[in-house]
Amino acid sequence: MAEKVENLKELELEYPCDWEYRLIVLKGTNITQIIENIVDKREFSLVTSKNSKNGKYESFSLKLLVHNDEDRKTLYETFKRAQEIKFVL
């Protein structure tokens, strides 16, 4: 059988725009300080989203202005590399 391959389109955004990242960290982590260190003086909004079933992890919704595609992807990679951040969406 032939395998169906879908074309993946590049995300088309008009920059600058607000972008939302979902960050998952161990409960009790000072996520605000970590974000401030990464985004420097940018304004951001951080809202608690969910706790894991066993209460070990917390999920946060982080919104901030991204200036271009490279900026958006660089922030994503920086959040991923942060030792305290367990998962980034």
N, CA, C and O atoms as a Maestro MAE file, in Angstrom:
{
 s_m_m2io_version
 :::
 2.0.0
}

f_m_ct {
 s_m_title
 :::
 protein
 m_atom[356] {
  # First column is atom index #
  i_m_mmod_type
  r_m_x_coord
  r_m_y_coord
  r_m_z_coord
  i_m_residue_number
  s_m_chain_name
  s_m_pdb_residue_name
  s_m_pdb_atom_name
  i_m_atomic_number
  :::
  1 25 0.831 -1.194 0.000 1 A "MET " " N  " 7
  2 3 0.000 0.000 0.000 1 A "MET " " CA " 6
  3 2 0.869 1.249 0.000 1 A "MET " " C  " 6
  4 15 1.905 1.311 0.662 1 A "MET " " O  " 8
  5 25 0.435 2.206 -0.735 2 A "ALA " " N  " 7
  6 3 1.161 3.478 -0.783 2 A "ALA " " CA " 6
  7 2 0.858 4.269 0.475 2 A "ALA " " C  " 6
  8 15 -0.281 4.326 0.937 2 A "ALA " " O  " 8
  9 25 1.886 4.868 1.012 3 A "GLU " " N  " 7
  10 3 1.744 5.659 2.232 3 A "GLU " " CA " 6
  11 2 1.362 7.088 1.858 3 A "GLU " " C  " 6
  12 15 1.991 7.698 0.993 3 A "GLU " " O  " 8
  13 25 0.348 7.610 2.502 4 A "LYS " " N  " 7
  14 3 -0.090 8.980 2.225 4 A "LYS " " CA " 6
  15 2 0.770 9.946 3.029 4 A "LYS " " C  " 6
  16 15 0.879 9.822 4.248 4 A "LYS " " O  " 8
  17 25 1.378 10.905 2.346 5 A "VAL " " N  " 7
  18 3 2.214 11.898 3.001 5 A "VAL " " CA " 6
  19 2 1.550 13.254 2.845 5 A "VAL " " C  " 6
  20 15 1.280 13.712 1.735 5 A "VAL " " O  " 8
  21 25 1.293 13.885 3.982 6 A "GLU " " N  " 7
  22 3 0.668 15.203 3.950 6 A "GLU " " CA " 6
  23 2 1.731 16.287 3.885 6 A "GLU " " C  " 6
  24 15 2.786 16.175 4.509 6 A "GLU " " O  " 8
  25 25 1.449 17.324 3.133 7 A "ASN " " N  " 7
  26 3 2.360 18.453 3.075 7 A "ASN " " CA " 6
  27 2 2.227 19.267 4.348 7 A "ASN " " C  " 6
  28 15 1.125 19.635 4.752 7 A "ASN " " O  " 8
  29 25 3.355 19.541 4.973 8 A "LEU " " N  " 7
  30 3 3.350 20.362 6.170 8 A "LEU " " CA " 6
  31 2 3.627 21.796 5.770 8 A "LEU " " C  " 6
  32 15 4.655 22.092 5.161 8 A "LEU " " O  " 8
  33 25 2.720 22.675 6.110 9 A "LYS " " N  " 7
  34 3 2.894 24.086 5.778 9 A "LYS " " CA " 6
  35 2 3.643 24.782 6.891 9 A "LYS " " C  " 6
  36 15 3.474 24.462 8.068 9 A "LYS " " O  " 8
  37 25 4.464 25.726 6.515 10 A "GLU " " N  " 7
  38 3 5.150 26.571 7.491 10 A "GLU " " CA " 6
  39 2 4.098 27.478 8.135 10 A "GLU " " C  " 6
  40 15 3.218 28.001 7.452 10 A "GLU " " O  " 8
  41 25 4.193 27.653 9.415 11 A "LEU " " N  " 7
  42 3 3.282 28.504 10.147 11 A "LEU " " CA " 6
  43 2 3.394 29.936 9.635 11 A "LEU " " C  " 6
  44 15 4.486 30.503 9.597 11 A "LEU " " O  " 8
  45 25 2.268 30.515 9.244 12 A "GLU " " N  " 7
  46 3 2.276 31.876 8.723 12 A "GLU " " CA " 6
  47 2 1.731 32.827 9.775 12 A "GLU " " C  " 6
  48 15 0.553 32.772 10.128 12 A "GLU " " O  " 8
  49 25 2.598 33.697 10.270 13 A "LEU " " N  " 7
  50 3 2.207 34.657 11.297 13 A "LEU " " CA " 6
  51 2 2.594 36.054 10.858 13 A "LEU " " C  " 6
  52 15 3.534 36.240 10.085 13 A "LEU " " O  " 8
  53 25 1.863 37.030 11.358 14 A "GLU " " N  " 7
  54 3 2.243 38.424 11.140 14 A "GLU " " CA " 6
  55 2 2.940 38.893 12.406 14 A "GLU " " C  " 6
  56 15 2.357 38.892 13.490 14 A "GLU " " O  " 8
  57 25 4.181 39.289 12.253 15 A "TYR " " N  " 7
  58 3 4.988 39.720 13.396 15 A "TYR " " CA " 6
  59 2 5.037 41.236 13.453 15 A "TYR " " C  " 6
  60 15 4.895 41.900 12.427 15 A "TYR " " O  " 8
  61 25 5.237 41.788 14.641 16 A "PRO " " N  " 7
  62 3 5.280 41.108 15.948 16 A "PRO " " CA " 6
  63 2 3.887 40.622 16.339 16 A "PRO " " C  " 6
  64 15 2.880 41.175 15.896 16 A "PRO " " O  " 8
  65 25 3.838 39.590 17.166 17 A "CYS " " N  " 7
  66 3 2.560 39.049 17.631 17 A "CYS " " CA " 6
  67 2 2.744 38.434 19.021 17 A "CYS " " C  " 6
  68 15 3.855 38.102 19.432 17 A "CYS " " O  " 8
  69 25 1.631 38.294 19.723 18 A "ASP " " N  " 7
  70 3 1.659 37.610 21.012 18 A "ASP " " CA " 6
  71 2 1.746 36.112 20.750 18 A "ASP " " C  " 6
  72 15 1.101 35.590 19.840 18 A "ASP " " O  " 8
  73 25 2.545 35.434 21.550 19 A "TRP " " N  " 7
  74 3 2.719 33.991 21.412 19 A "TRP " " CA " 6
  75 2 2.591 33.354 22.782 19 A "TRP " " C  " 6
  76 15 3.010 33.931 23.785 19 A "TRP " " O  " 8
  77 25 2.016 32.172 22.821 20 A "GLU " " N  " 7
  78 3 1.820 31.470 24.089 20 A "GLU " " CA " 6
  79 2 2.644 30.192 24.120 20 A "GLU " " C  " 6
  80 15 2.610 29.385 23.191 20 A "GLU " " O  " 8
  81 25 3.378 30.028 25.200 21 A "TYR " " N  " 7
  82 3 4.123 28.798 25.472 21 A "TYR " " CA " 6
  83 2 3.482 28.149 26.691 21 A "TYR " " C  " 6
  84 15 3.033 28.838 27.607 21 A "TYR " " O  " 8
  85 25 3.443 26.832 26.697 22 A "ARG " " N  " 7
  86 3 2.989 26.098 27.875 22 A "ARG " " CA " 6
  87 2 4.233 25.497 28.503 22 A "ARG " " C  " 6
  88 15 4.970 24.764 27.845 22 A "ARG " " O  " 8
  89 25 4.472 25.803 29.771 23 A "LEU " " N  " 7
  90 3 5.667 25.346 30.473 23 A "LEU " " CA " 6
  91 2 5.263 24.426 31.614 23 A "LEU " " C  " 6
  92 15 4.348 24.742 32.374 23 A "LEU " " O  " 8
  93 25 5.929 23.310 31.736 24 A "ILE " " N  " 7
  94 3 5.661 22.360 32.816 24 A "ILE " " CA " 6
  95 2 6.921 22.250 33.660 24 A "ILE " " C  " 6
  96 15 8.009 21.980 33.152 24 A "ILE " " O  " 8
  97 25 6.750 22.467 34.972 25 A "VAL " " N  " 7
  98 3 7.871 22.473 35.914 25 A "VAL " " CA " 6
  99 2 7.508 21.671 37.160 25 A "VAL " " C  " 6
  100 15 6.338 21.371 37.400 25 A "VAL " " O  " 8
  101 25 8.522 21.328 37.949 26 A "LEU " " N  " 7
  102 3 8.268 20.694 39.242 26 A "LEU " " CA " 6
  103 2 7.543 21.691 40.137 26 A "LEU " " C  " 6
  104 15 7.850 22.883 40.129 26 A "LEU " " O  " 8
  105 25 6.594 21.204 40.896 27 A "LYS " " N  " 7
  106 3 5.836 22.063 41.806 27 A "LYS " " CA " 6
  107 2 6.804 22.770 42.759 27 A "LYS " " C  " 6
  108 15 7.734 22.156 43.283 27 A "LYS " " O  " 8
  109 25 6.574 24.058 42.973 28 A "GLY " " N  " 7
  110 3 7.413 24.834 43.871 28 A "GLY " " CA " 6
  111 2 8.569 25.542 43.186 28 A "GLY " " C  " 6
  112 15 9.303 26.290 43.832 28 A "GLY " " O  " 8
  113 25 8.745 25.319 41.886 29 A "THR " " N  " 7
  114 3 9.813 25.988 41.135 29 A "THR " " CA " 6
  115 2 9.476 27.470 40.996 29 A "THR " " C  " 6
  116 15 8.325 27.827 40.743 29 A "THR " " O  " 8
  117 25 10.473 28.328 41.162 30 A "ASN " " N  " 7
  118 3 10.263 29.770 40.990 30 A "ASN " " CA " 6
  119 2 10.289 30.085 39.493 30 A "ASN " " C  " 6
  120 15 11.277 30.603 38.974 30 A "ASN " " O  " 8
  121 25 9.203 29.770 38.821 31 A "ILE " " N  " 7
  122 3 9.134 29.905 37.371 31 A "ILE " " CA " 6
  123 2 9.215 31.364 36.936 31 A "ILE " " C  " 6
  124 15 9.748 31.655 35.865 31 A "ILE " " O  " 8
  125 25 8.702 32.274 37.736 32 A "THR " " N  " 7
  126 3 8.762 33.700 37.385 32 A "THR " " CA " 6
  127 2 10.208 34.155 37.248 32 A "THR " " C  " 6
  128 15 10.550 34.841 36.284 32 A "THR " " O  " 8
  129 25 11.048 33.790 38.182 33 A "GLN " " N  " 7
  130 3 12.463 34.172 38.136 33 A "GLN " " CA " 6
  131 2 13.166 33.568 36.923 33 A "GLN " " C  " 6
  132 15 13.972 34.234 36.274 33 A "GLN " " O  " 8
  133 25 12.866 32.331 36.624 34 A "ILE " " N  " 7
  134 3 13.472 31.659 35.477 34 A "ILE " " CA " 6
  135 2 13.084 32.379 34.185 34 A "ILE " " C  " 6
  136 15 13.935 32.631 33.332 34 A "ILE " " O  " 8
  137 25 11.817 32.705 34.047 35 A "ILE " " N  " 7
  138 3 11.344 33.401 32.847 35 A "ILE " " CA " 6
  139 2 11.970 34.786 32.745 35 A "ILE " " C  " 6
  140 15 12.408 35.187 31.667 35 A "ILE " " O  " 8
  141 25 12.018 35.516 33.847 36 A "GLU " " N  " 7
  142 3 12.630 36.854 33.831 36 A "GLU " " CA " 6
  143 2 14.086 36.779 33.371 36 A "GLU " " C  " 6
  144 15 14.544 37.651 32.632 36 A "GLU " " O  " 8
  145 25 14.809 35.763 33.794 37 A "ASN " " N  " 7
  146 3 16.208 35.595 33.370 37 A "ASN " " CA " 6
  147 2 16.316 35.320 31.870 37 A "ASN " " C  " 6
  148 15 17.276 35.746 31.226 37 A "ASN " " O  " 8
  149 25 15.347 34.620 31.323 38 A "ILE " " N  " 7
  150 3 15.383 34.261 29.904 38 A "ILE " " CA " 6
  151 2 14.920 35.413 29.017 38 A "ILE " " C  " 6
  152 15 15.561 35.718 28.011 38 A "ILE " " O  " 8
  153 25 13.811 36.053 29.384 39 A "VAL " " N  " 7
  154 3 13.225 37.072 28.499 39 A "VAL " " CA " 6
  155 2 13.747 38.470 28.784 39 A "VAL " " C  " 6
  156 15 13.387 39.421 28.090 39 A "VAL " " O  " 8
  157 25 14.584 38.604 29.789 40 A "ASP " " N  " 7
  158 3 15.205 39.877 30.160 40 A "ASP " " CA " 6
  159 2 14.121 40.891 30.539 40 A "ASP " " C  " 6
  160 15 13.378 40.651 31.491 40 A "ASP " " O  " 8
  161 25 14.011 41.992 29.839 41 A "LYS " " N  " 7
  162 3 13.090 43.063 30.246 41 A "LYS " " CA " 6
  163 2 11.767 43.050 29.491 41 A "LYS " " C  " 6
  164 15 10.999 44.009 29.571 41 A "LYS " " O  " 8
  165 25 11.498 41.992 28.770 42 A "ARG " " N  " 7
  166 3 10.215 41.902 28.052 42 A "ARG " " CA " 6
  167 2 9.068 41.736 29.043 42 A "ARG " " C  " 6
  168 15 9.205 41.095 30.085 42 A "ARG " " O  " 8
  169 25 7.950 42.326 28.690 43 A "GLU " " N  " 7
  170 3 6.751 42.102 29.484 43 A "GLU " " CA " 6
  171 2 6.179 40.742 29.127 43 A "GLU " " C  " 6
  172 15 6.255 40.307 27.978 43 A "GLU " " O  " 8
  173 25 5.607 40.078 30.118 44 A "PHE " " N  " 7
  174 3 4.988 38.781 29.867 44 A "PHE " " CA " 6
  175 2 3.849 38.565 30.833 44 A "PHE " " C  " 6
  176 15 3.749 39.229 31.864 44 A "PHE " " O  " 8
  177 25 3.005 37.641 30.489 45 A "SER " " N  " 7
  178 3 1.886 37.235 31.332 45 A "SER " " CA " 6
  179 2 2.080 35.765 31.663 45 A "SER " " C  " 6
  180 15 2.315 34.948 30.772 45 A "SER " " O  " 8
  181 25 1.983 35.428 32.941 46 A "LEU " " N  " 7
  182 3 2.163 34.048 33.383 46 A "LEU " " CA " 6
  183 2 0.957 33.643 34.210 46 A "LEU " " C  " 6
  184 15 0.643 34.276 35.218 46 A "LEU " " O  " 8
  185 25 0.283 32.584 33.780 47 A "VAL " " N  " 7
  186 3 -0.924 32.120 34.467 47 A "VAL " " CA " 6
  187 2 -0.760 30.638 34.783 47 A "VAL " " C  " 6
  188 15 -0.361 29.850 33.926 47 A "VAL " " O  " 8
  189 25 -1.071 30.271 36.019 48 A "THR " " N  " 7
  190 3 -1.063 28.856 36.402 48 A "THR " " CA " 6
  191 2 -2.168 28.152 35.644 48 A "THR " " C  " 6
  192 15 -3.299 28.634 35.585 48 A "THR " " O  " 8
  193 25 -1.837 27.011 35.064 49 A "SER " " N  " 7
  194 3 -2.812 26.295 34.259 49 A "SER " " CA " 6
  195 2 -3.362 25.073 34.996 49 A "SER " " C  " 6
  196 15 -4.544 25.033 35.337 49 A "SER " " O  " 8
  197 25 -2.513 24.085 35.239 50 A "LYS " " N  " 7
  198 3 -2.949 22.833 35.874 50 A "LYS " " CA " 6
  199 2 -1.846 22.285 36.762 50 A "LYS " " C  " 6
  200 15 -0.681 22.666 36.650 50 A "LYS " " O  " 8
  201 25 -2.243 21.380 37.648 51 A "ASN " " N  " 7
  202 3 -1.295 20.573 38.412 51 A "ASN " " CA " 6
  203 2 -1.437 19.135 37.936 51 A "ASN " " C  " 6
  204 15 -2.518 18.717 37.521 51 A "ASN " " O  " 8
  205 25 -0.360 18.391 37.994 52 A "SER " " N  " 7
  206 3 -0.435 16.981 37.601 52 A "SER " " CA " 6
  207 2 -1.291 16.220 38.613 52 A "SER " " C  " 6
  208 15 -1.541 16.688 39.724 52 A "SER " " O  " 8
  209 25 -1.727 15.046 38.200 53 A "LYS " " N  " 7
  210 3 -2.596 14.218 39.038 53 A "LYS " " CA " 6
  211 2 -1.997 13.963 40.418 53 A "LYS " " C  " 6
  212 15 -2.691 14.031 41.433 53 A "LYS " " O  " 8
  213 25 -0.691 13.667 40.440 54 A "ASN " " N  " 7
  214 3 -0.044 13.360 41.716 54 A "ASN " " CA " 6
  215 2 0.507 14.607 42.410 54 A "ASN " " C  " 6
  216 15 1.076 14.509 43.497 54 A "ASN " " O  " 8
  217 25 0.341 15.783 41.788 55 A "GLY " " N  " 7
  218 3 0.762 17.035 42.404 55 A "GLY " " CA " 6
  219 2 2.241 17.332 42.295 55 A "GLY " " C  " 6
  220 15 2.721 18.273 42.927 55 A "GLY " " O  " 8
  221 25 2.975 16.566 41.519 56 A "LYS " " N  " 7
  222 3 4.423 16.754 41.412 56 A "LYS " " CA " 6
  223 2 4.785 17.883 40.447 56 A "LYS " " C  " 6
  224 15 5.807 18.547 40.627 56 A "LYS " " O  " 8
  225 25 3.956 18.105 39.428 57 A "TYR " " N  " 7
  226 3 4.251 19.104 38.401 57 A "TYR " " CA " 6
  227 2 3.161 20.168 38.315 57 A "TYR " " C  " 6
  228 15 2.001 19.934 38.657 57 A "TYR " " O  " 8
  229 25 3.576 21.350 37.846 58 A "GLU " " N  " 7
  230 3 2.652 22.447 37.585 58 A "GLU " " CA " 6
  231 2 2.802 22.867 36.134 58 A "GLU " " C  " 6
  232 15 3.889 22.797 35.558 58 A "GLU " " O  " 8
  233 25 1.700 23.302 35.557 59 A "SER " " N  " 7
  234 3 1.712 23.784 34.188 59 A "SER " " CA " 6
  235 2 1.374 25.269 34.194 59 A "SER " " C  " 6
  236 15 0.491 25.711 34.929 59 A "SER " " O  " 8
  237 25 2.086 26.037 33.367 60 A "PHE " " N  " 7
  238 3 1.876 27.469 33.271 60 A "PHE " " CA " 6
  239 2 1.683 27.877 31.826 60 A "PHE " " C  " 6
  240 15 2.272 27.291 30.917 60 A "PHE " " O  " 8
  241 25 0.855 28.884 31.621 61 A "SER " " N  " 7
  242 3 0.678 29.491 30.311 61 A "SER " " CA " 6
  243 2 1.447 30.809 30.314 61 A "SER " " C  " 6
  244 15 1.156 31.705 31.107 61 A "SER " " O  " 8
  245 25 2.425 30.920 29.425 62 A "LEU " " N  " 7
  246 3 3.258 32.110 29.321 62 A "LEU " " CA " 6
  247 2 2.960 32.807 28.000 62 A "LEU " " C  " 6
  248 15 3.100 32.206 26.935 62 A "LEU " " O  " 8
  249 25 2.551 34.074 28.064 63 A "LYS " " N  " 7
  250 3 2.292 34.858 26.854 63 A "LYS " " CA " 6
  251 2 3.252 36.032 26.816 63 A "LYS " " C  " 6
  252 15 3.462 36.724 27.813 63 A "LYS " " O  " 8
  253 25 3.841 36.242 25.618 64 A "LEU " " N  " 7
  254 3 4.708 37.389 25.430 64 A "LEU " " CA " 6
  255 2 4.774 37.738 23.951 64 A "LEU " " C  " 6
  256 15 4.393 36.943 23.092 64 A "LEU " " O  " 8
  257 25 5.261 38.929 23.672 65 A "LEU " " N  " 7
  258 3 5.391 39.411 22.309 65 A "LEU " " CA " 6
  259 2 6.649 38.832 21.679 65 A "LEU " " C  " 6
  260 15 7.743 38.937 22.235 65 A "LEU " " O  " 8
  261 25 6.482 38.223 20.516 66 A "VAL " " N  " 7
  262 3 7.638 37.754 19.749 66 A "VAL " " CA " 6
  263 2 7.761 38.636 18.512 66 A "VAL " " C  " 6
  264 15 6.759 39.052 17.931 66 A "VAL " " O  " 8
  265 25 8.993 38.914 18.120 67 A "HIS " " N  " 7
  266 3 9.234 39.893 17.071 67 A "HIS " " CA " 6
  267 2 9.344 39.300 15.672 67 A "HIS " " C  " 6
  268 15 9.072 39.980 14.682 67 A "HIS " " O  " 8
  269 25 9.745 38.030 15.590 68 A "ASN " " N  " 7
  270 3 9.855 37.355 14.297 68 A "ASN " " CA " 6
  271 2 9.952 35.857 14.545 68 A "ASN " " C  " 6
  272 15 9.967 35.400 15.688 68 A "ASN " " O  " 8
  273 25 10.016 35.107 13.460 69 A "ASP " " N  " 7
  274 3 10.044 33.653 13.556 69 A "ASP " " CA " 6
  275 2 11.269 33.155 14.325 69 A "ASP " " C  " 6
  276 15 11.166 32.246 15.149 69 A "ASP " " O  " 8
  277 25 12.403 33.746 14.053 70 A "GLU " " N  " 7
  278 3 13.634 33.354 14.740 70 A "GLU " " CA " 6
  279 2 13.533 33.610 16.245 70 A "GLU " " C  " 6
  280 15 13.963 32.783 17.050 70 A "GLU " " O  " 8
  281 25 12.973 34.741 16.614 71 A "ASP " " N  " 7
  282 3 12.779 35.090 18.023 71 A "ASP " " CA " 6
  283 2 11.888 34.055 18.709 71 A "ASP " " C  " 6
  284 15 12.200 33.590 19.805 71 A "ASP " " O  " 8
  285 25 10.786 33.699 18.064 72 A "ARG " " N  " 7
  286 3 9.837 32.725 18.622 72 A "ARG " " CA " 6
  287 2 10.512 31.378 18.832 72 A "ARG " " C  " 6
  288 15 10.352 30.760 19.885 72 A "ARG " " O  " 8
  289 25 11.267 30.919 17.837 73 A "LYS " " N  " 7
  290 3 11.930 29.612 17.923 73 A "LYS " " CA " 6
  291 2 13.090 29.631 18.917 73 A "LYS " " C  " 6
  292 15 13.321 28.648 19.621 73 A "LYS " " O  " 8
  293 25 13.816 30.741 18.977 74 A "THR " " N  " 7
  294 3 14.933 30.857 19.924 74 A "THR " " CA " 6
  295 2 14.417 30.795 21.356 74 A "THR " " C  " 6
  296 15 15.004 30.116 22.199 74 A "THR " " O  " 8
  297 25 13.328 31.496 21.634 75 A "LEU " " N  " 7
  298 3 12.746 31.431 22.979 75 A "LEU " " CA " 6
  299 2 12.325 30.001 23.322 75 A "LEU " " C  " 6
  300 15 12.583 29.520 24.425 75 A "LEU " " O  " 8
  301 25 11.686 29.337 22.383 76 A "TYR " " N  " 7
  302 3 11.270 27.955 22.602 76 A "TYR " " CA " 6
  303 2 12.474 27.073 22.973 76 A "TYR " " C  " 6
  304 15 12.424 26.321 23.946 76 A "TYR " " O  " 8
  305 25 13.528 27.174 22.204 77 A "GLU " " N  " 7
  306 3 14.723 26.370 22.462 77 A "GLU " " CA " 6
  307 2 15.371 26.732 23.802 77 A "GLU " " C  " 6
  308 15 15.869 25.857 24.510 77 A "GLU " " O  " 8
  309 25 15.364 28.004 24.143 78 A "THR " " N  " 7
  310 3 15.929 28.445 25.422 78 A "THR " " CA " 6
  311 2 15.118 27.896 26.587 78 A "THR " " C  " 6
  312 15 15.686 27.441 27.580 78 A "THR " " O  " 8
  313 25 13.793 27.935 26.471 79 A "PHE " " N  " 7
  314 3 12.953 27.345 27.524 79 A "PHE " " CA " 6
  315 2 13.211 25.847 27.639 79 A "PHE " " C  " 6
  316 15 13.272 25.312 28.746 79 A "PHE " " O  " 8
  317 25 13.363 25.169 26.506 80 A "LYS " " N  " 7
  318 3 13.630 23.724 26.524 80 A "LYS " " CA " 6
  319 2 14.936 23.392 27.220 80 A "LYS " " C  " 6
  320 15 15.034 22.372 27.903 80 A "LYS " " O  " 8
  321 25 15.942 24.242 27.053 81 A "ARG " " N  " 7
  322 3 17.258 23.984 27.651 81 A "ARG " " CA " 6
  323 2 17.310 24.316 29.142 81 A "ARG " " C  " 6
  324 15 18.221 23.868 29.838 81 A "ARG " " O  " 8
  325 25 16.361 25.082 29.635 82 A "ALA " " N  " 7
  326 3 16.356 25.441 31.058 82 A "ALA " " CA " 6
  327 2 16.138 24.171 31.886 82 A "ALA " " C  " 6
  328 15 15.143 23.467 31.714 82 A "ALA " " O  " 8
  329 25 17.061 23.900 32.764 83 A "GLN " " N  " 7
  330 3 17.030 22.670 33.557 83 A "GLN " " CA " 6
  331 2 15.746 22.547 34.385 83 A "GLN " " C  " 6
  332 15 15.229 21.444 34.562 83 A "GLN " " O  " 8
  333 25 15.238 23.654 34.884 84 A "GLU " " N  " 7
  334 3 14.050 23.630 35.755 84 A "GLU " " CA " 6
  335 2 12.750 23.377 34.980 84 A "GLU " " C  " 6
  336 15 11.757 22.936 35.557 84 A "GLU " " O  " 8
  337 25 12.763 23.654 33.685 85 A "ILE " " N  " 7
  338 3 11.567 23.453 32.864 85 A "ILE " " CA " 6
  339 2 11.616 22.050 32.288 85 A "ILE " " C  " 6
  340 15 12.529 21.707 31.536 85 A "ILE " " O  " 8
  341 25 10.636 21.248 32.643 86 A "LYS " " N  " 7
  342 3 10.623 19.832 32.242 86 A "LYS " " CA " 6
  343 2 10.069 19.615 30.845 86 A "LYS " " C  " 6
  344 15 10.468 18.674 30.159 86 A "LYS " " O  " 8
  345 25 9.142 20.484 30.412 87 A "PHE " " N  " 7
  346 3 8.506 20.291 29.115 87 A "PHE " " CA " 6
  347 2 7.988 21.629 28.611 87 A "PHE " " C  " 6
  348 15 7.513 22.449 29.396 87 A "PHE " " O  " 8
  349 25 8.078 21.855 27.290 88 A "VAL " " N  " 7
  350 3 7.604 23.092 26.670 88 A "VAL " " CA " 6
  351 2 6.692 22.744 25.501 88 A "VAL " " C  " 6
  352 15 7.035 21.905 24.668 88 A "VAL " " O  " 8
  353 25 5.550 23.379 25.442 89 A "LEU " " N  " 7
  354 3 4.639 23.231 24.298 89 A "LEU " " CA " 6
  355 2 4.439 24.579 23.659 89 A "LEU " " C  " 6
  356 15 3.707 24.694 22.675 89 A "LEU " " O  " 8
  :::
 }
 m_bond[355] {
  # First column is bond index #
  i_m_from
  i_m_to
  i_m_order
  :::
  1 1 2 1
  2 2 3 1
  3 3 4 2
  4 3 5 1
  5 5 6 1
  6 6 7 1
  7 7 8 2
  8 7 9 1
  9 9 10 1
  10 10 11 1
  11 11 12 2
  12 11 13 1
  13 13 14 1
  14 14 15 1
  15 15 16 2
  16 15 17 1
  17 17 18 1
  18 18 19 1
  19 19 20 2
  20 19 21 1
  21 21 22 1
  22 22 23 1
  23 23 24 2
  24 23 25 1
  25 25 26 1
  26 26 27 1
  27 27 28 2
  28 27 29 1
  29 29 30 1
  30 30 31 1
  31 31 32 2
  32 31 33 1
  33 33 34 1
  34 34 35 1
  35 35 36 2
  36 35 37 1
  37 37 38 1
  38 38 39 1
  39 39 40 2
  40 39 41 1
  41 41 42 1
  42 42 43 1
  43 43 44 2
  44 43 45 1
  45 45 46 1
  46 46 47 1
  47 47 48 2
  48 47 49 1
  49 49 50 1
  50 50 51 1
  51 51 52 2
  52 51 53 1
  53 53 54 1
  54 54 55 1
  55 55 56 2
  56 55 57 1
  57 57 58 1
  58 58 59 1
  59 59 60 2
  60 59 61 1
  61 61 62 1
  62 62 63 1
  63 63 64 2
  64 63 65 1
  65 65 66 1
  66 66 67 1
  67 67 68 2
  68 67 69 1
  69 69 70 1
  70 70 71 1
  71 71 72 2
  72 71 73 1
  73 73 74 1
  74 74 75 1
  75 75 76 2
  76 75 77 1
  77 77 78 1
  78 78 79 1
  79 79 80 2
  80 79 81 1
  81 81 82 1
  82 82 83 1
  83 83 84 2
  84 83 85 1
  85 85 86 1
  86 86 87 1
  87 87 88 2
  88 87 89 1
  89 89 90 1
  90 90 91 1
  91 91 92 2
  92 91 93 1
  93 93 94 1
  94 94 95 1
  95 95 96 2
  96 95 97 1
  97 97 98 1
  98 98 99 1
  99 99 100 2
  100 99 101 1
  101 101 102 1
  102 102 103 1
  103 103 104 2
  104 103 105 1
  105 105 106 1
  106 106 107 1
  107 107 108 2
  108 107 109 1
  109 109 110 1
  110 110 111 1
  111 111 112 2
  112 111 113 1
  113 113 114 1
  114 114 115 1
  115 115 116 2
  116 115 117 1
  117 117 118 1
  118 118 119 1
  119 119 120 2
  120 119 121 1
  121 121 122 1
  122 122 123 1
  123 123 124 2
  124 123 125 1
  125 125 126 1
  126 126 127 1
  127 127 128 2
  128 127 129 1
  129 129 130 1
  130 130 131 1
  131 131 132 2
  132 131 133 1
  133 133 134 1
  134 134 135 1
  135 135 136 2
  136 135 137 1
  137 137 138 1
  138 138 139 1
  139 139 140 2
  140 139 141 1
  141 141 142 1
  142 142 143 1
  143 143 144 2
  144 143 145 1
  145 145 146 1
  146 146 147 1
  147 147 148 2
  148 147 149 1
  149 149 150 1
  150 150 151 1
  151 151 152 2
  152 151 153 1
  153 153 154 1
  154 154 155 1
  155 155 156 2
  156 155 157 1
  157 157 158 1
  158 158 159 1
  159 159 160 2
  160 159 161 1
  161 161 162 1
  162 162 163 1
  163 163 164 2
  164 163 165 1
  165 165 166 1
  166 166 167 1
  167 167 168 2
  168 167 169 1
  169 169 170 1
  170 170 171 1
  171 171 172 2
  172 171 173 1
  173 173 174 1
  174 174 175 1
  175 175 176 2
  176 175 177 1
  177 177 178 1
  178 178 179 1
  179 179 180 2
  180 179 181 1
  181 181 182 1
  182 182 183 1
  183 183 184 2
  184 183 185 1
  185 185 186 1
  186 186 187 1
  187 187 188 2
  188 187 189 1
  189 189 190 1
  190 190 191 1
  191 191 192 2
  192 191 193 1
  193 193 194 1
  194 194 195 1
  195 195 196 2
  196 195 197 1
  197 197 198 1
  198 198 199 1
  199 199 200 2
  200 199 201 1
  201 201 202 1
  202 202 203 1
  203 203 204 2
  204 203 205 1
  205 205 206 1
  206 206 207 1
  207 207 208 2
  208 207 209 1
  209 209 210 1
  210 210 211 1
  211 211 212 2
  212 211 213 1
  213 213 214 1
  214 214 215 1
  215 215 216 2
  216 215 217 1
  217 217 218 1
  218 218 219 1
  219 219 220 2
  220 219 221 1
  221 221 222 1
  222 222 223 1
  223 223 224 2
  224 223 225 1
  225 225 226 1
  226 226 227 1
  227 227 228 2
  228 227 229 1
  229 229 230 1
  230 230 231 1
  231 231 232 2
  232 231 233 1
  233 233 234 1
  234 234 235 1
  235 235 236 2
  236 235 237 1
  237 237 238 1
  238 238 239 1
  239 239 240 2
  240 239 241 1
  241 241 242 1
  242 242 243 1
  243 243 244 2
  244 243 245 1
  245 245 246 1
  246 246 247 1
  247 247 248 2
  248 247 249 1
  249 249 250 1
  250 250 251 1
  251 251 252 2
  252 251 253 1
  253 253 254 1
  254 254 255 1
  255 255 256 2
  256 255 257 1
  257 257 258 1
  258 258 259 1
  259 259 260 2
  260 259 261 1
  261 261 262 1
  262 262 263 1
  263 263 264 2
  264 263 265 1
  265 265 266 1
  266 266 267 1
  267 267 268 2
  268 267 269 1
  269 269 270 1
  270 270 271 1
  271 271 272 2
  272 271 273 1
  273 273 274 1
  274 274 275 1
  275 275 276 2
  276 275 277 1
  277 277 278 1
  278 278 279 1
  279 279 280 2
  280 279 281 1
  281 281 282 1
  282 282 283 1
  283 283 284 2
  284 283 285 1
  285 285 286 1
  286 286 287 1
  287 287 288 2
  288 287 289 1
  289 289 290 1
  290 290 291 1
  291 291 292 2
  292 291 293 1
  293 293 294 1
  294 294 295 1
  295 295 296 2
  296 295 297 1
  297 297 298 1
  298 298 299 1
  299 299 300 2
  300 299 301 1
  301 301 302 1
  302 302 303 1
  303 303 304 2
  304 303 305 1
  305 305 306 1
  306 306 307 1
  307 307 308 2
  308 307 309 1
  309 309 310 1
  310 310 311 1
  311 311 312 2
  312 311 313 1
  313 313 314 1
  314 314 315 1
  315 315 316 2
  316 315 317 1
  317 317 318 1
  318 318 319 1
  319 319 320 2
  320 319 321 1
  321 321 322 1
  322 322 323 1
  323 323 324 2
  324 323 325 1
  325 325 326 1
  326 326 327 1
  327 327 328 2
  328 327 329 1
  329 329 330 1
  330 330 331 1
  331 331 332 2
  332 331 333 1
  333 333 334 1
  334 334 335 1
  335 335 336 2
  336 335 337 1
  337 337 338 1
  338 338 339 1
  339 339 340 2
  340 339 341 1
  341 341 342 1
  342 342 343 1
  343 343 344 2
  344 343 345 1
  345 345 346 1
  346 346 347 1
  347 347 348 2
  348 347 349 1
  349 349 350 1
  350 350 351 1
  351 351 352 2
  352 351 353 1
  353 353 354 1
  354 354 355 1
  355 355 356 2
  :::
 }
}
